[in-house]
Amino acid sequence: MVHILYIEDEVEIGNWVSQKLTQRGYEVTWLTSGEVLSIMWSK
């Protein structure tokens, strides 16, 4: 399974895109900020 990291701060858009990608067989990690990503990677 392909895993996609998706960053989107608009909740409606993020929900829609994440749902559509999941329906198409992708595993999605959705973050609402690039800052969250930098915090995750610094651990």
N, C-alpha and C positions, 0 to 999 in steps of 0.2 A: 504494500500500500504506500502511496506517495503521501508524504507529510508536508503540508504547506504552512508557512508562518505568514500570517496575514495581519497587517497593522492598519487599523481604521478607527478614527475617533468618533465618527458618526454612528450612533447605536443602530438606527434603522438600516443603514447601508450595511454595516457589519453583520447584523443578524441575517439579512437577506443573502449576502454573498457567502457567508459561512454555511448557511443552510444549503444553498445550491451546490456548493463544492462538496459538502458531505453527501448529498444525494447522489452525486456523480462518482462517489467512491473514494474521495480524498479524506485524509485525516487532517483536520484544521486546528491550528493553535491561533487564536485570535487575541491580539493585544490592542489596547486602545491608545497606546502611546509608545513611541520609539524609546522614550526614557525608561519605560519598564523593561524593554529589551536590554538596554545597557546595564541595568541593575541585575537582571537575571544572568547575564554573561560575566559580570564581575565576581560572581560567587564562586 
